[in-house]
């Protein structure tokens, strides 16, 4: 979905980076996109985003929530 949405932008590359998101700065990422399905996901992802911000403040984390049919 992100690849399709960003296709027209020559300066945007969408990549799946294996492993934890701490590898994103080394991969040249400027934004980390994460999905949240439940409140428990939010707690974990917020801690991860806070840690990432300390390690690489130039990388932004964005959270998306799914449509109801994709929650489980």
Biotite code that builds the C-alpha atoms (Angstrom):
import biotite.structure as struc

atoms = struc.array([
    struc.Atom([0.000, 0.000, 0.000], chain_id="A", res_id=1, res_name="UNK", atom_name="CA", element="C"),
    struc.Atom([2.807, 2.416, 0.863], chain_id="A", res_id=2, res_name="UNK", atom_name="CA", element="C"),
    struc.Atom([4.694, 1.580, -2.317], chain_id="A", res_id=3, res_name="UNK", atom_name="CA", element="C"),
    struc.Atom([1.589, 2.354, -4.362], chain_id="A", res_id=4, res_name="UNK", atom_name="CA", element="C"),
    struc.Atom([0.888, 5.577, -2.474], chain_id="A", res_id=5, res_name="UNK", atom_name="CA", element="C"),
    struc.Atom([4.471, 6.809, -2.905], chain_id="A", res_id=6, res_name="UNK", atom_name="CA", element="C"),
    struc.Atom([5.052, 5.612, -6.472], chain_id="A", res_id=7, res_name="UNK", atom_name="CA", element="C"),
    struc.Atom([4.857, 9.107, -7.976], chain_id="A", res_id=8, res_name="UNK", atom_name="CA", element="C"),
    struc.Atom([7.543, 10.532, -5.670], chain_id="A", res_id=9, res_name="UNK", atom_name="CA", element="C"),
    struc.Atom([11.026, 10.039, -7.085], chain_id="A", res_id=10, res_name="UNK", atom_name="CA", element="C"),
    struc.Atom([12.675, 10.840, -3.751], chain_id="A", res_id=11, res_name="UNK", atom_name="CA", element="C"),
    struc.Atom([10.716, 8.230, -1.731], chain_id="A", res_id=12, res_name="UNK", atom_name="CA", element="C"),
    struc.Atom([11.648, 4.580, -1.369], chain_id="A", res_id=13, res_name="UNK", atom_name="CA", element="C"),
    struc.Atom([9.523, 2.111, 0.562], chain_id="A", res_id=14, res_name="UNK", atom_name="CA", element="C"),
    struc.Atom([11.526, -0.771, 1.997], chain_id="A", res_id=15, res_name="UNK", atom_name="CA", element="C"),
    struc.Atom([10.850, -3.562, 4.428], chain_id="A", res_id=16, res_name="UNK", atom_name="CA", element="C"),
    struc.Atom([13.771, -3.572, 6.816], chain_id="A", res_id=17, res_name="UNK", atom_name="CA", element="C"),
    struc.Atom([14.281, -6.945, 8.497], chain_id="A", res_id=18, res_name="UNK", atom_name="CA", element="C"),
    struc.Atom([14.784, -7.030, 12.228], chain_id="A", res_id=19, res_name="UNK", atom_name="CA", element="C"),
    struc.Atom([13.943, -4.390, 14.761], chain_id="A", res_id=20, res_name="UNK", atom_name="CA", element="C"),
    struc.Atom([13.417, -0.822, 13.715], chain_id="A", res_id=21, res_name="UNK", atom_name="CA", element="C"),
    struc.Atom([16.812, 0.187, 15.164], chain_id="A", res_id=22, res_name="UNK", atom_name="CA", element="C"),
    struc.Atom([18.271, -0.950, 11.852], chain_id="A", res_id=23, res_name="UNK", atom_name="CA", element="C"),
    struc.Atom([16.310, 1.718, 9.948], chain_id="A", res_id=24, res_name="UNK", atom_name="CA", element="C"),
    struc.Atom([18.800, 4.581, 10.366], chain_id="A", res_id=25, res_name="UNK", atom_name="CA", element="C"),
    struc.Atom([21.553, 2.333, 9.017], chain_id="A", res_id=26, res_name="UNK", atom_name="CA", element="C"),
    struc.Atom([19.321, 1.539, 6.045], chain_id="A", res_id=27, res_name="UNK", atom_name="CA", element="C"),
    struc.Atom([18.886, 5.276, 5.384], chain_id="A", res_id=28, res_name="UNK", atom_name="CA", element="C"),
    struc.Atom([15.272, 5.457, 6.539], chain_id="A", res_id=29, res_name="UNK", atom_name="CA", element="C"),
    struc.Atom([13.739, 8.776, 7.537], chain_id="A", res_id=30, res_name="UNK", atom_name="CA", element="C"),
    struc.Atom([10.378, 7.373, 8.665], chain_id="A", res_id=31, res_name="UNK", atom_name="CA", element="C"),
    struc.Atom([9.317, 4.145, 10.365], chain_id="A", res_id=32, res_name="UNK", atom_name="CA", element="C"),
    struc.Atom([5.705, 3.115, 9.760], chain_id="A", res_id=33, res_name="UNK", atom_name="CA", element="C"),
    struc.Atom([4.177, 0.772, 12.324], chain_id="A", res_id=34, res_name="UNK", atom_name="CA", element="C"),
    struc.Atom([0.714, -0.709, 12.701], chain_id="A", res_id=35, res_name="UNK", atom_name="CA", element="C"),
    struc.Atom([-1.328, -0.779, 15.899], chain_id="A", res_id=36, res_name="UNK", atom_name="CA", element="C"),
    struc.Atom([-4.064, -3.388, 16.358], chain_id="A", res_id=37, res_name="UNK", atom_name="CA", element="C"),
    struc.Atom([-4.703, -3.197, 20.088], chain_id="A", res_id=38, res_name="UNK", atom_name="CA", element="C"),
    struc.Atom([-3.939, -1.099, 23.157], chain_id="A", res_id=39, res_name="UNK", atom_name="CA", element="C"),
    struc.Atom([-1.179, -3.566, 24.069], chain_id="A", res_id=40, res_name="UNK", atom_name="CA", element="C"),
    struc.Atom([0.475, -2.846, 20.695], chain_id="A", res_id=41, res_name="UNK", atom_name="CA", element="C"),
    struc.Atom([0.442, 0.870, 21.475], chain_id="A", res_id=42, res_name="UNK", atom_name="CA", element="C"),
    struc.Atom([2.301, 0.457, 24.758], chain_id="A", res_id=43, res_name="UNK", atom_name="CA", element="C"),
    struc.Atom([5.050, -1.622, 23.134], chain_id="A", res_id=44, res_name="UNK", atom_name="CA", element="C"),
    struc.Atom([5.312, 0.581, 20.039], chain_id="A", res_id=45, res_name="UNK", atom_name="CA", element="C"),
    struc.Atom([5.422, 3.784, 22.090], chain_id="A", res_id=46, res_name="UNK", atom_name="CA", element="C"),
    struc.Atom([8.364, 2.405, 24.089], chain_id="A", res_id=47, res_name="UNK", atom_name="CA", element="C"),
    struc.Atom([10.078, 1.377, 20.845], chain_id="A", res_id=48, res_name="UNK", atom_name="CA", element="C"),
    struc.Atom([9.461, 4.790, 19.254], chain_id="A", res_id=49, res_name="UNK", atom_name="CA", element="C"),
    struc.Atom([10.830, 6.548, 22.347], chain_id="A", res_id=50, res_name="UNK", atom_name="CA", element="C"),
    struc.Atom([13.975, 4.426, 22.253], chain_id="A", res_id=51, res_name="UNK", atom_name="CA", element="C"),
    struc.Atom([14.369, 5.027, 18.523], chain_id="A", res_id=52, res_name="UNK", atom_name="CA", element="C"),
    struc.Atom([14.019, 8.769, 19.076], chain_id="A", res_id=53, res_name="UNK", atom_name="CA", element="C"),
    struc.Atom([16.854, 8.662, 21.613], chain_id="A", res_id=54, res_name="UNK", atom_name="CA", element="C"),
    struc.Atom([19.085, 6.616, 19.287], chain_id="A", res_id=55, res_name="UNK", atom_name="CA", element="C"),
    struc.Atom([18.201, 8.362, 16.029], chain_id="A", res_id=56, res_name="UNK", atom_name="CA", element="C"),
    struc.Atom([16.257, 11.619, 16.504], chain_id="A", res_id=57, res_name="UNK", atom_name="CA", element="C"),
    struc.Atom([16.275, 12.237, 12.744], chain_id="A", res_id=58, res_name="UNK", atom_name="CA", element="C"),
    struc.Atom([14.019, 9.216, 12.150], chain_id="A", res_id=59, res_name="UNK", atom_name="CA", element="C"),
    struc.Atom([10.280, 9.748, 12.698], chain_id="A", res_id=60, res_name="UNK", atom_name="CA", element="C"),
    struc.Atom([7.845, 6.985, 13.702], chain_id="A", res_id=61, res_name="UNK", atom_name="CA", element="C"),
    struc.Atom([4.291, 7.014, 12.363], chain_id="A", res_id=62, res_name="UNK", atom_name="CA", element="C"),
    struc.Atom([1.520, 4.732, 13.640], chain_id="A", res_id=63, res_name="UNK", atom_name="CA", element="C"),
    struc.Atom([-1.458, 3.531, 11.631], chain_id="A", res_id=64, res_name="UNK", atom_name="CA", element="C"),
    struc.Atom([-4.504, 1.661, 12.859], chain_id="A", res_id=65, res_name="UNK", atom_name="CA", element="C"),
    struc.Atom([-6.150, -0.967, 10.643], chain_id="A", res_id=66, res_name="UNK", atom_name="CA", element="C"),
    struc.Atom([-9.697, -1.255, 9.422], chain_id="A", res_id=67, res_name="UNK", atom_name="CA", element="C"),
    struc.Atom([-11.788, -3.407, 11.805], chain_id="A", res_id=68, res_name="UNK", atom_name="CA", element="C"),
    struc.Atom([-11.646, -6.504, 9.563], chain_id="A", res_id=69, res_name="UNK", atom_name="CA", element="C"),
    struc.Atom([-7.823, -6.553, 9.865], chain_id="A", res_id=70, res_name="UNK", atom_name="CA", element="C"),
    struc.Atom([-7.541, -6.203, 13.646], chain_id="A", res_id=71, res_name="UNK", atom_name="CA", element="C"),
    struc.Atom([-7.266, -9.930, 14.404], chain_id="A", res_id=72, res_name="UNK", atom_name="CA", element="C"),
])
